[in-house]
Amino acid sequence: MRIVDAHTHLLPRRLGRAIRAYFTQAIPPESFPYAPEPDLAHAALRAAGVARCWSLPYVRRPGSAQALNRWMAETWGSDPLVEPGGTVHPGDDVTATVDEALALGLRLFKLHCAVGDFSLGDERLAPLWARVSERGLPVVVHLGHSPLGPTEADELAPLERVATAWPEARIVLAHLAAPSVQEALAVVRRHASLHADLTPVMFHPVPVGAGDLAGVAHKILFGSDLPSLGIPFAEVVAHVRGLGLTPEEERAVLAGNADRLVPPR
C-alpha cells in the first residue's frame, strides 16, 4: 500500500517547537504522540511506511517567507522522502518571493489564512495565482479564523472567488474545511481544479462517511498533519480505508492524486 502524505510540517527546529508550544497552551503536551523536531518527524513518517510527503511551511507575518523557503529547499531539496513546499504572505513582495521559491526548485505552496491573518481573496496574492496557474503547481490552503483548525461554512466564500477568478489554479483545501465538509464538498464539485485533503484536525478525523466522496475521489488527498497530529498515524490511514472507496479510489486518495499533482522527482 503506497502512501503519499500531502500534509505534513517538517519545519525548522525552533519554529516547530514554537508551534507546539502554542498548541500546548490549551492541550496537554503528552496528547501529541509525535515530536515537533524535523528529524524526529521525518523518522516517524518513514517508520509509518510513507513513500513521500509534502512538507508545508507557513508564516505569521510579512518578512519571514523567503528565509523559510530557502531553509525548506536547502534541507529537503534532495531528500527522497520529502517534497518541500514554499509559502508567502500577502504583505511580502509576492512576485519576488514566489519567483525565488520557484528558482529554488519548490513545486508547491502553502497558505495559512488564520495564522497569517489574511483573506485568501487578498488581491496582493494575484502573482502567486498567476505563477501556479501557468506551471500547474498546487497550493494547499488553510481557511478560517482559527489556527487550531475549524473552518466555518461562510469562510469558504473567498475560496470560491479565487477558484472562479483563477480556474487553472490547483488549490488543495486543507482538512476539507472541517467541520464544514458538506459545504466544502459542494465547492470542490463546482470547480475542476479544486482539490481537498482529508487531514485530521488534531484529534478528529475529517467527518466524512461512505458515499460522501462519490464523484470526487480523484480530487481528494491523504494528509496527517504530522507532527501536529494527536492520534496515531495508523488511525488516519484506517479512517480512509473505512470510507467504502473502491480499490482504485483508495489508491488514488492514499497516493495517486498527490503523485499526479506533484510527480515524484
N, C-alpha and C positions, 0 to 999 in steps of 0.2 A: 504494500500500500504506500504509494508516494504521497508525501505531504509537503506542500509549499505554504508556509505561514506568511501571509501577506500583511501582518500587522504585529510587529514587534518593535521594541525600543532598546537597541543596543547603543547606548549613548555614553559620552564621556563620564568617567567615574564620578566626578564632582556633581555633574548635572543629574545623573541617575540617583545619587544619594539625596540630592535636594528634592527631587520629585517624590522619592519615597518618604522623606521627612514631611512633606506637605500632606501626603495621604495619611500618615500615621499620627497626625494631629487629632484625627477623629476615629481612626481604625487601629486596633492593636497591632504592633509590628509583627507578632507571631502569626497573624492572619495571612501573611503573604508567604507562600512556600518557596518563592524564587528570589534570590539575592539580586539587588539592582546593579551590581558591578558588571561591566560589559563582558569580561572574560568568563564570569560565572554564568551569566545569562546565555552566552554562546555555548558553553558546555552543557547547559540544561537542554537547549534546543537539539544539540547533537545527540544527547542521551535519549531524547524523546523520539528520535528517528526522523527528524525533519531533514528533508533534502535541500531545501533552500528557504531563506526567509528574507522578507523586506524589512529593513531597519529604518524606522520613520522618525526623523528629528522634528522638533518644533520649537518655536521661540515665544517668549512672553512680551518682548519689546523690540523696537527697531534697533539695528546696530549689532545684532548678535548672529544673524543668519549666516553671513559669509564665513566667519571663523568656524561655526559648527559644520557647515557644508564641507569646508576643507578637511576638518577632522574626520568626517564620515568617509570622504574619498581616500584619504591617506591611510586610515585604519582598516577599512573594509574593502577597498577597491580591488584587491587581488585575492580576497578570501573566498574560497569555493562555496561556503555556506551562505554568506551574507550578500544581499543586493542592497547597497547603501542608497538612501534617498537624500534629497535636499529639501530645504524649506526656504520661506521668505516671509517677511512681514510687510503689509502694505505701506508702512511708514518708511521702509527702506527705498533705495534706488532699485526698484523691482527689476527693471531691464538688466542692469549691471549684475545684480545678484543672481538672477536666473541664468544669464549668459555665462557667468563664471561657473555656476554649478554644472551646466551642460559641458563646458570645456573640461571640467574635471572628470567627466565620464558618468555623472549621475543620470539615472534613467527613470526616476520617478520623484514625486514631490509629496510633501505632507503639509496641510494647513490645519491648525487647531484654532478655531474661531474663539472658543471660550478662553483658552489660555492667553491668546494674543489680543483679546478684547476687540475684535473687528468683525464686520459682516462679510460673509462670503461674496456678497454682491458689491463690495467696495470697488469702485471704478479704477483705483490705482493698481489693482491686480490684473488689469487687461493685458499687460505684456506677458504675464505668466500664461494666461489662457491662449494667447496667440502662439507662443512658442510650443506649448504642449499639443495644441491642435495641429500645428504644422508637422510635428515629429511623431505624433501618435503615442505620447507618453502619458501614463496615468498620474492623477493627483488624488491622494487619499484625503478626504475632508472630514473633520470632526465638527459637526454643527452644535448649536445650542449655547447655553449661557453658563454651564457648569463644567469645570474641569473634571469633576467626578463622573461625568458621562451622560446623564439623561438629556434627551432632546424632546422638546415639546412639538406637537404637530405644526403649530404656526411658525416654528423656526425652520421649516422646510421651504418656506417661500423664497428665500434668496437662492437656494439650490436650484429651484425650478427656473428662476430668472436667468441664472448663469447657464444652465443646460440649454435653455432656449436661445440665448444670445450666442453661445459657442457650441453648436451641435456636434462638432467633431472632438470636443474635449472629453477625454476618457476619465470621468470623475468616478471615484470609488467612495461611496458613503459609508463611513466608519460606523460599526455597531448596528448597522441597518437602522440608525436613528432611534434605537431603543429608548423608551418603551413605545415610541410611535411607529411601530413596524408596519402596520397595515397601511397607514397613510404614506409611509416611505415606499412600500412596495408599489403603490399606485403611481408614485412619481417615477420610480425605476421603469415601470412598464410604459410610461409615456415618452421616454427618451432613449433612443437607440444606443447612445454611447455612455449612458449612466449605469454604473455597477454599484454593488454594495458588498460589505463583508459581514461575516457572522461572528465578529469578535465579541466575547462576553463583556459586560460592564462589571468588571472586577469579579464579583462572586456569582453573577447571574448570567447564564447563557441567554442569547437573544431569544425572546419569546415567539418562536415560530413553530408550527407543527406540520404534520403531514398534509400535503396539499397546498400549503401557503406559497411554496416556491414554484408552483406549476407554471410553466412557460417562461420562467426567468432563471432557471438553474444555471444557464450558460453565462449569467451575469453576476453570479454570487461567488465570493472568495472566502476561503478559510482564514481565520485570524485568531490569535490567542491573547495579544496584548502583553505577552511575557517581556519583562519580569513583573509588570503591573497586573498580575493575574492572581486572583485569590482562591482559585480551585486548581486541582491537579490538571496538567495538560491533557492527560488521557480522558478526562471527563469532557473536555471541549471536543475532542475527536469523537467520542461516543455520542455526544449530542447531535453532531452532524450525521453520523451513521444511523441514528434513530429517527431521521426525518422522513423515511419512506421513499427516498430517492431511488431511481433506477441505478444499476451499477455504473452506467455511463455518466449519469448526472452526478453521482457521488464522486467519481474520479475527477470530473470537471471541477467540482466545488473544492475538493481537497487539494488539487494541484493544477489541473489543466487550464483553468481560467486565468490563474496568475501567470502560468508559463506563457500563455498566449499574449497577455498584456506586456509582460517583460520577459522575453525569451531568455533561457539560460545562456550564459556567455560561452 
